[in-house]
Amino acid sequence: LAILFRLSEEGITIVMIEHIMRAVMRFSQRIVVLDAGERIAEGTPEEIVRNPAVEKAYLGE
């Protein structure tokens, strides 16, 4: 992840497709969440972890 942080600090946008949520939350400033190819949420890491649609899609009901 160090290289990703360095690139981000230089102002380079990075598109990350990842299922390891710890890495996504640690690195990202803005997250778009897809479920079955449909966008179900978009926001900061803090907004994403509080989003009921994300919780339902990734953790179940």
PDB file of N, CA, C and O in Angstrom, chain B, residues numbered from 101:
ATOM      1  N   LEU B 101       0.802  -1.207   0.000  1.00  0.00           N
ATOM      2  CA  LEU B 101       0.000   0.000   0.000  1.00  0.00           C
ATOM      3  C   LEU B 101       0.842   1.267   0.000  1.00  0.00           C
ATOM      4  O   LEU B 101       0.341   2.336  -0.349  1.00  0.00           O
ATOM      5  N   ALA B 102       2.092   1.171   0.378  1.00  0.00           N
ATOM      6  CA  ALA B 102       2.933   2.368   0.472  1.00  0.00           C
ATOM      7  C   ALA B 102       3.008   3.116  -0.851  1.00  0.00           C
ATOM      8  O   ALA B 102       2.920   4.344  -0.869  1.00  0.00           O
ATOM      9  N   ILE B 103       3.168   2.402  -1.950  1.00  0.00           N
ATOM     10  CA  ILE B 103       3.244   3.069  -3.260  1.00  0.00           C
ATOM     11  C   ILE B 103       1.932   3.761  -3.592  1.00  0.00           C
ATOM     12  O   ILE B 103       1.932   4.825  -4.210  1.00  0.00           O
ATOM     13  N   LEU B 104       0.812   3.166  -3.189  1.00  0.00           N
ATOM     14  CA  LEU B 104      -0.484   3.789  -3.447  1.00  0.00           C
ATOM     15  C   LEU B 104      -0.623   5.092  -2.674  1.00  0.00           C
ATOM     16  O   LEU B 104      -1.127   6.078  -3.210  1.00  0.00           O
ATOM     17  N   PHE B 105      -0.183   5.107  -1.421  1.00  0.00           N
ATOM     18  CA  PHE B 105      -0.226   6.333  -0.633  1.00  0.00           C
ATOM     19  C   PHE B 105       0.661   7.405  -1.258  1.00  0.00           C
ATOM     20  O   PHE B 105       0.279   8.574  -1.310  1.00  0.00           O
ATOM     21  N   ARG B 106       1.823   7.021  -1.725  1.00  0.00           N
ATOM     22  CA  ARG B 106       2.742   7.984  -2.332  1.00  0.00           C
ATOM     23  C   ARG B 106       2.141   8.585  -3.602  1.00  0.00           C
ATOM     24  O   ARG B 106       2.215   9.796  -3.811  1.00  0.00           O
ATOM     25  N   LEU B 107       1.550   7.745  -4.446  1.00  0.00           N
ATOM     26  CA  LEU B 107       0.921   8.246  -5.670  1.00  0.00           C
ATOM     27  C   LEU B 107      -0.240   9.181  -5.346  1.00  0.00           C
ATOM     28  O   LEU B 107      -0.410  10.215  -5.993  1.00  0.00           O
ATOM     29  N   SER B 108      -1.028   8.822  -4.355  1.00  0.00           N
ATOM     30  CA  SER B 108      -2.157   9.659  -3.953  1.00  0.00           C
ATOM     31  C   SER B 108      -1.682  11.013  -3.443  1.00  0.00           C
ATOM     32  O   SER B 108      -2.286  12.039  -3.755  1.00  0.00           O
ATOM     33  N   GLU B 109      -0.618  11.027  -2.671  1.00  0.00           N
ATOM     34  CA  GLU B 109      -0.059  12.278  -2.160  1.00  0.00           C
ATOM     35  C   GLU B 109       0.418  13.179  -3.285  1.00  0.00           C
ATOM     36  O   GLU B 109       0.442  14.402  -3.141  1.00  0.00           O
ATOM     37  N   GLU B 110       0.799  12.576  -4.409  1.00  0.00           N
ATOM     38  CA  GLU B 110       1.242  13.345  -5.568  1.00  0.00           C
ATOM     39  C   GLU B 110       0.067  13.819  -6.414  1.00  0.00           C
ATOM     40  O   GLU B 110       0.264  14.464  -7.444  1.00  0.00           O
ATOM     41  N   GLY B 111      -1.158  13.502  -5.986  1.00  0.00           N
ATOM     42  CA  GLY B 111      -2.343  13.965  -6.702  1.00  0.00           C
ATOM     43  C   GLY B 111      -2.802  13.048  -7.817  1.00  0.00           C
ATOM     44  O   GLY B 111      -3.631  13.436  -8.640  1.00  0.00           O
ATOM     45  N   ILE B 112      -2.278  11.843  -7.852  1.00  0.00           N
ATOM     46  CA  ILE B 112      -2.650  10.884  -8.891  1.00  0.00           C
ATOM     47  C   ILE B 112      -3.871  10.098  -8.426  1.00  0.00           C
ATOM     48  O   ILE B 112      -3.878   9.529  -7.334  1.00  0.00           O
ATOM     49  N   THR B 113      -4.900  10.074  -9.265  1.00  0.00           N
ATOM     50  CA  THR B 113      -6.111   9.319  -8.949  1.00  0.00           C
ATOM     51  C   THR B 113      -5.869   7.844  -9.212  1.00  0.00           C
ATOM     52  O   THR B 113      -5.260   7.470 -10.214  1.00  0.00           O
ATOM     53  N   ILE B 114      -6.352   7.013  -8.301  1.00  0.00           N
ATOM     54  CA  ILE B 114      -6.183   5.568  -8.425  1.00  0.00           C
ATOM     55  C   ILE B 114      -7.552   4.915  -8.367  1.00  0.00           C
ATOM     56  O   ILE B 114      -8.335   5.175  -7.453  1.00  0.00           O
ATOM     57  N   VAL B 115      -7.839   4.067  -9.344  1.00  0.00           N
ATOM     58  CA  VAL B 115      -9.068   3.279  -9.327  1.00  0.00           C
ATOM     59  C   VAL B 115      -8.694   1.911  -8.783  1.00  0.00           C
ATOM     60  O   VAL B 115      -7.827   1.227  -9.327  1.00  0.00           O
ATOM     61  N   MET B 116      -9.355   1.524  -7.710  1.00  0.00           N
ATOM     62  CA  MET B 116      -9.018   0.290  -7.007  1.00  0.00           C
ATOM     63  C   MET B 116     -10.245  -0.618  -7.013  1.00  0.00           C
ATOM     64  O   MET B 116     -11.316  -0.215  -6.558  1.00  0.00           O
ATOM     65  N   ILE B 117     -10.100  -1.816  -7.515  1.00  0.00           N
ATOM     66  CA  ILE B 117     -11.173  -2.806  -7.452  1.00  0.00           C
ATOM     67  C   ILE B 117     -10.692  -3.865  -6.478  1.00  0.00           C
ATOM     68  O   ILE B 117      -9.783  -4.638  -6.784  1.00  0.00           O
ATOM     69  N   GLU B 118     -11.304  -3.896  -5.308  1.00  0.00           N
ATOM     70  CA  GLU B 118     -10.767  -4.705  -4.219  1.00  0.00           C
ATOM     71  C   GLU B 118     -11.885  -5.194  -3.317  1.00  0.00           C
ATOM     72  O   GLU B 118     -12.880  -4.499  -3.109  1.00  0.00           O
ATOM     73  N   HIS B 119     -11.715  -6.394  -2.783  1.00  0.00           N
ATOM     74  CA  HIS B 119     -12.677  -6.960  -1.848  1.00  0.00           C
ATOM     75  C   HIS B 119     -12.137  -7.016  -0.418  1.00  0.00           C
ATOM     76  O   HIS B 119     -12.862  -7.392   0.503  1.00  0.00           O
ATOM     77  N   ILE B 120     -10.891  -6.650  -0.231  1.00  0.00           N
ATOM     78  CA  ILE B 120     -10.320  -6.601   1.115  1.00  0.00           C
ATOM     79  C   ILE B 120     -10.678  -5.232   1.691  1.00  0.00           C
ATOM     80  O   ILE B 120     -10.003  -4.234   1.438  1.00  0.00           O
ATOM     81  N   MET B 121     -11.752  -5.213   2.469  1.00  0.00           N
ATOM     82  CA  MET B 121     -12.316  -3.946   2.924  1.00  0.00           C
ATOM     83  C   MET B 121     -11.371  -3.145   3.812  1.00  0.00           C
ATOM     84  O   MET B 121     -11.413  -1.914   3.798  1.00  0.00           O
ATOM     85  N   ARG B 122     -10.534  -3.806   4.570  1.00  0.00           N
ATOM     86  CA  ARG B 122      -9.582  -3.085   5.423  1.00  0.00           C
ATOM     87  C   ARG B 122      -8.672  -2.198   4.565  1.00  0.00           C
ATOM     88  O   ARG B 122      -8.420  -1.044   4.912  1.00  0.00           O
ATOM     89  N   ALA B 123      -8.188  -2.733   3.457  1.00  0.00           N
ATOM     90  CA  ALA B 123      -7.324  -1.959   2.565  1.00  0.00           C
ATOM     91  C   ALA B 123      -8.098  -0.818   1.914  1.00  0.00           C
ATOM     92  O   ALA B 123      -7.599   0.304   1.817  1.00  0.00           O
ATOM     93  N   VAL B 124      -9.301  -1.105   1.477  1.00  0.00           N
ATOM     94  CA  VAL B 124     -10.126  -0.079   0.831  1.00  0.00           C
ATOM     95  C   VAL B 124     -10.398   1.072   1.797  1.00  0.00           C
ATOM     96  O   VAL B 124     -10.227   2.237   1.439  1.00  0.00           O
ATOM     97  N   MET B 125     -10.814   0.754   3.001  1.00  0.00           N
ATOM     98  CA  MET B 125     -11.156   1.787   3.978  1.00  0.00           C
ATOM     99  C   MET B 125      -9.939   2.601   4.408  1.00  0.00           C
ATOM    100  O   MET B 125     -10.045   3.805   4.641  1.00  0.00           O
ATOM    101  N   ARG B 126      -8.812   1.961   4.508  1.00  0.00           N
ATOM    102  CA  ARG B 126      -7.592   2.647   4.956  1.00  0.00           C
ATOM    103  C   ARG B 126      -7.063   3.606   3.899  1.00  0.00           C
ATOM    104  O   ARG B 126      -6.549   4.676   4.226  1.00  0.00           O
ATOM    105  N   PHE B 127      -7.186   3.227   2.647  1.00  0.00           N
ATOM    106  CA  PHE B 127      -6.568   3.991   1.580  1.00  0.00           C
ATOM    107  C   PHE B 127      -7.480   5.046   0.959  1.00  0.00           C
ATOM    108  O   PHE B 127      -7.008   6.109   0.556  1.00  0.00           O
ATOM    109  N   SER B 128      -8.749   4.770   0.879  1.00  0.00           N
ATOM    110  CA  SER B 128      -9.656   5.562   0.043  1.00  0.00           C
ATOM    111  C   SER B 128     -10.149   6.844   0.698  1.00  0.00           C
ATOM    112  O   SER B 128     -10.355   6.917   1.910  1.00  0.00           O
ATOM    113  N   GLN B 129     -10.330   7.850  -0.150  1.00  0.00           N
ATOM    114  CA  GLN B 129     -10.976   9.089   0.260  1.00  0.00           C
ATOM    115  C   GLN B 129     -12.439   9.068  -0.176  1.00  0.00           C
ATOM    116  O   GLN B 129     -13.297   9.671   0.468  1.00  0.00           O
ATOM    117  N   ARG B 130     -12.709   8.379  -1.261  1.00  0.00           N
ATOM    118  CA  ARG B 130     -14.060   8.255  -1.814  1.00  0.00           C
ATOM    119  C   ARG B 130     -14.235   6.828  -2.304  1.00  0.00           C
ATOM    120  O   ARG B 130     -13.345   6.276  -2.950  1.00  0.00           O
ATOM    121  N   ILE B 131     -15.382   6.230  -1.999  1.00  0.00           N
ATOM    122  CA  ILE B 131     -15.640   4.834  -2.346  1.00  0.00           C
ATOM    123  C   ILE B 131     -16.961   4.731  -3.094  1.00  0.00           C
ATOM    124  O   ILE B 131     -17.942   5.384  -2.735  1.00  0.00           O
ATOM    125  N   VAL B 132     -16.978   3.908  -4.134  1.00  0.00           N
ATOM    126  CA  VAL B 132     -18.207   3.551  -4.833  1.00  0.00           C
ATOM    127  C   VAL B 132     -18.394   2.059  -4.618  1.00  0.00           C
ATOM    128  O   VAL B 132     -17.488   1.272  -4.890  1.00  0.00           O
ATOM    129  N   VAL B 133     -19.572   1.663  -4.130  1.00  0.00           N
ATOM    130  CA  VAL B 133     -19.854   0.263  -3.827  1.00  0.00           C
ATOM    131  C   VAL B 133     -20.822  -0.286  -4.863  1.00  0.00           C
ATOM    132  O   VAL B 133     -21.868   0.304  -5.132  1.00  0.00           O
ATOM    133  N   LEU B 134     -20.455  -1.433  -5.442  1.00  0.00           N
ATOM    134  CA  LEU B 134     -21.317  -2.108  -6.409  1.00  0.00           C
ATOM    135  C   LEU B 134     -21.840  -3.401  -5.822  1.00  0.00           C
ATOM    136  O   LEU B 134     -21.155  -4.067  -5.046  1.00  0.00           O
ATOM    137  N   ASP B 135     -23.055  -3.752  -6.197  1.00  0.00           N
ATOM    138  CA  ASP B 135     -23.648  -5.040  -5.848  1.00  0.00           C
ATOM    139  C   ASP B 135     -24.310  -5.561  -7.107  1.00  0.00           C
ATOM    140  O   ASP B 135     -25.237  -4.940  -7.628  1.00  0.00           O
ATOM    141  N   ALA B 136     -23.841  -6.697  -7.599  1.00  0.00           N
ATOM    142  CA  ALA B 136     -24.352  -7.292  -8.842  1.00  0.00           C
ATOM    143  C   ALA B 136     -24.283  -6.293  -9.997  1.00  0.00           C
ATOM    144  O   ALA B 136     -25.178  -6.240 -10.841  1.00  0.00           O
ATOM    145  N   GLY B 137     -23.209  -5.505 -10.021  1.00  0.00           N
ATOM    146  CA  GLY B 137     -22.984  -4.559 -11.107  1.00  0.00           C
ATOM    147  C   GLY B 137     -23.724  -3.242 -10.987  1.00  0.00           C
ATOM    148  O   GLY B 137     -23.577  -2.374 -11.847  1.00  0.00           O
ATOM    149  N   GLU B 138     -24.511  -3.075  -9.944  1.00  0.00           N
ATOM    150  CA  GLU B 138     -25.268  -1.842  -9.729  1.00  0.00           C
ATOM    151  C   GLU B 138     -24.649  -1.033  -8.594  1.00  0.00           C
ATOM    152  O   GLU B 138     -24.258  -1.591  -7.568  1.00  0.00           O
ATOM    153  N   ARG B 139     -24.561   0.279  -8.780  1.00  0.00           N
ATOM    154  CA  ARG B 139     -24.030   1.148  -7.730  1.00  0.00           C
ATOM    155  C   ARG B 139     -25.068   1.268  -6.612  1.00  0.00           C
ATOM    156  O   ARG B 139     -26.198   1.698  -6.843  1.00  0.00           O
ATOM    157  N   ILE B 140     -24.671   0.885  -5.408  1.00  0.00           N
ATOM    158  CA  ILE B 140     -25.597   0.960  -4.276  1.00  0.00           C
ATOM    159  C   ILE B 140     -25.191   2.024  -3.265  1.00  0.00           C
ATOM    160  O   ILE B 140     -25.989   2.391  -2.403  1.00  0.00           O
ATOM    161  N   ALA B 141     -23.963   2.524  -3.358  1.00  0.00           N
ATOM    162  CA  ALA B 141     -23.522   3.553  -2.416  1.00  0.00           C
ATOM    163  C   ALA B 141     -22.295   4.265  -2.960  1.00  0.00           C
ATOM    164  O   ALA B 141     -21.528   3.716  -3.751  1.00  0.00           O
ATOM    165  N   GLU B 142     -22.133   5.505  -2.510  1.00  0.00           N
ATOM    166  CA  GLU B 142     -20.964   6.298  -2.868  1.00  0.00           C
ATOM    167  C   GLU B 142     -20.727   7.290  -1.744  1.00  0.00           C
ATOM    168  O   GLU B 142     -21.665   7.926  -1.263  1.00  0.00           O
ATOM    169  N   GLY B 143     -19.475   7.425  -1.322  1.00  0.00           N
ATOM    170  CA  GLY B 143     -19.175   8.383  -0.265  1.00  0.00           C
ATOM    171  C   GLY B 143     -17.824   8.147   0.362  1.00  0.00           C
ATOM    172  O   GLY B 143     -16.990   7.414  -0.171  1.00  0.00           O
ATOM    173  N   THR B 144     -17.618   8.776   1.502  1.00  0.00           N
ATOM    174  CA  THR B 144     -16.375   8.611   2.253  1.00  0.00           C
ATOM    175  C   THR B 144     -16.391   7.249   2.943  1.00  0.00           C
ATOM    176  O   THR B 144     -17.451   6.635   3.059  1.00  0.00           O
ATOM    177  N   PRO B 145     -15.244   6.769   3.398  1.00  0.00           N
ATOM    178  CA  PRO B 145     -15.238   5.498   4.130  1.00  0.00           C
ATOM    179  C   PRO B 145     -16.201   5.513   5.326  1.00  0.00           C
ATOM    180  O   PRO B 145     -16.866   4.514   5.602  1.00  0.00           O
ATOM    181  N   GLU B 146     -16.272   6.637   6.024  1.00  0.00           N
ATOM    182  CA  GLU B 146     -17.167   6.743   7.176  1.00  0.00           C
ATOM    183  C   GLU B 146     -18.629   6.592   6.762  1.00  0.00           C
ATOM    184  O   GLU B 146     -19.413   5.939   7.451  1.00  0.00           O
ATOM    185  N   GLU B 147     -18.989   7.199   5.632  1.00  0.00           N
ATOM    186  CA  GLU B 147     -20.366   7.083   5.136  1.00  0.00           C
ATOM    187  C   GLU B 147     -20.674   5.660   4.685  1.00  0.00           C
ATOM    188  O   GLU B 147     -21.774   5.155   4.907  1.00  0.00           O
ATOM    189  N   ILE B 148     -19.703   5.023   4.057  1.00  0.00           N
ATOM    190  CA  ILE B 148     -19.909   3.669   3.535  1.00  0.00           C
ATOM    191  C   ILE B 148     -20.140   2.669   4.659  1.00  0.00           C
ATOM    192  O   ILE B 148     -21.024   1.820   4.549  1.00  0.00           O
ATOM    193  N   VAL B 149     -19.368   2.749   5.733  1.00  0.00           N
ATOM    194  CA  VAL B 149     -19.539   1.767   6.816  1.00  0.00           C
ATOM    195  C   VAL B 149     -20.865   1.940   7.548  1.00  0.00           C
ATOM    196  O   VAL B 149     -21.327   1.009   8.207  1.00  0.00           O
ATOM    197  N   ARG B 150     -21.482   3.109   7.447  1.00  0.00           N
ATOM    198  CA  ARG B 150     -22.779   3.342   8.095  1.00  0.00           C
ATOM    199  C   ARG B 150     -23.957   3.132   7.148  1.00  0.00           C
ATOM    200  O   ARG B 150     -25.106   3.307   7.553  1.00  0.00           O
ATOM    201  N   ASN B 151     -23.697   2.765   5.902  1.00  0.00           N
ATOM    202  CA  ASN B 151     -24.755   2.655   4.902  1.00  0.00           C
ATOM    203  C   ASN B 151     -25.476   1.309   5.017  1.00  0.00           C
ATOM    204  O   ASN B 151     -24.840   0.265   4.871  1.00  0.00           O
ATOM    205  N   PRO B 152     -26.784   1.309   5.273  1.00  0.00           N
ATOM    206  CA  PRO B 152     -27.526   0.054   5.429  1.00  0.00           C
ATOM    207  C   PRO B 152     -27.521  -0.826   4.176  1.00  0.00           C
ATOM    208  O   PRO B 152     -27.517  -2.052   4.286  1.00  0.00           O
ATOM    209  N   ALA B 153     -27.520  -0.217   2.990  1.00  0.00           N
ATOM    210  CA  ALA B 153     -27.512  -1.005   1.752  1.00  0.00           C
ATOM    211  C   ALA B 153     -26.199  -1.765   1.601  1.00  0.00           C
ATOM    212  O   ALA B 153     -26.189  -2.904   1.133  1.00  0.00           O
ATOM    213  N   VAL B 154     -25.100  -1.144   1.993  1.00  0.00           N
ATOM    214  CA  VAL B 154     -23.792  -1.804   1.930  1.00  0.00           C
ATOM    215  C   VAL B 154     -23.746  -2.948   2.934  1.00  0.00           C
ATOM    216  O   VAL B 154     -23.294  -4.048   2.614  1.00  0.00           O
ATOM    217  N   GLU B 155     -24.210  -2.687   4.130  1.00  0.00           N
ATOM    218  CA  GLU B 155     -24.230  -3.727   5.159  1.00  0.00           C
ATOM    219  C   GLU B 155     -25.054  -4.931   4.700  1.00  0.00           C
ATOM    220  O   GLU B 155     -24.629  -6.076   4.858  1.00  0.00           O
ATOM    221  N   LYS B 156     -26.214  -4.673   4.142  1.00  0.00           N
ATOM    222  CA  LYS B 156     -27.078  -5.761   3.674  1.00  0.00           C
ATOM    223  C   LYS B 156     -26.414  -6.548   2.542  1.00  0.00           C
ATOM    224  O   LYS B 156     -26.449  -7.779   2.537  1.00  0.00           O
ATOM    225  N   ALA B 157     -25.812  -5.843   1.587  1.00  0.00           N
ATOM    226  CA  ALA B 157     -25.200  -6.506   0.432  1.00  0.00           C
ATOM    227  C   ALA B 157     -23.990  -7.345   0.815  1.00  0.00           C
ATOM    228  O   ALA B 157     -23.784  -8.425   0.261  1.00  0.00           O
ATOM    229  N   TYR B 158     -23.189  -6.858   1.757  1.00  0.00           N
ATOM    230  CA  TYR B 158     -21.934  -7.536   2.055  1.00  0.00           C
ATOM    231  C   TYR B 158     -21.966  -8.416   3.295  1.00  0.00           C
ATOM    232  O   TYR B 158     -21.149  -9.327   3.430  1.00  0.00           O
ATOM    233  N   LEU B 159     -22.897  -8.155   4.197  1.00  0.00           N
ATOM    234  CA  LEU B 159     -22.962  -8.959   5.418  1.00  0.00           C
ATOM    235  C   LEU B 159     -24.252  -9.765   5.519  1.00  0.00           C
ATOM    236  O   LEU B 159     -24.362 -10.656   6.361  1.00  0.00           O
ATOM    237  N   GLY B 160     -25.215  -9.462   4.676  1.00  0.00           N
ATOM    238  CA  GLY B 160     -26.503 -10.150   4.737  1.00  0.00           C
ATOM    239  C   GLY B 160     -27.419  -9.475   5.743  1.00  0.00           C
ATOM    240  O   GLY B 160     -27.031  -8.525   6.423  1.00  0.00           O
ATOM    241  N   GLU B 161     -28.619  -9.974   5.822  1.00  0.00           N
ATOM    242  CA  GLU B 161     -29.604  -9.369   6.739  1.00  0.00           C
ATOM    243  C   GLU B 161     -29.504  -9.960   8.114  1.00  0.00           C
ATOM    244  O   GLU B 161     -30.254  -9.570   9.009  1.00  0.00           O
TER     245      GLU B 161
END
